[in-house]
Amino acid sequence: MLNQVVLVGRLTRNITINKSDKGVKVATISLAIPRSFKNSDGIYDTDFIDCVAFETIAENTKEYCKKGDIVGVKGRIQSRIIEKEDKSQNIMEIICEKITFLSSKKQEETE
């Protein structure tokens, strides 16, 4: 069996780190990834994909990246069930195993 995902996209917001109940550092990162084809209106749609980073990966990404930067994410898909208002909802998210910093708007502005 294989569960591996590789994504390249722009960060949609600055990263914030929270701590879980067990004290683990967690950051939810949202990537904007434009599709490679146009829709029926001639526009490129964009997918927004949530990724979860833990501990050192979360800290390094927060330190070196900001909204608008392009990053590569290697990870795996994970599903979990959350209870909301007496309803169960299945959530799919990417668990980051590695994040590569590809470019930043700050670098682009100084060149």
Protein Blocks (a to p, Z undefined) as FASTA:
>chain_A
ZZddddddddfbdcdddddfkopacdddddddddfbdcfkopacddddddddehjlmmmm
mmmgcehiacddddddddddddeehiacdddddddfbdcdfbdfklmmmZZ
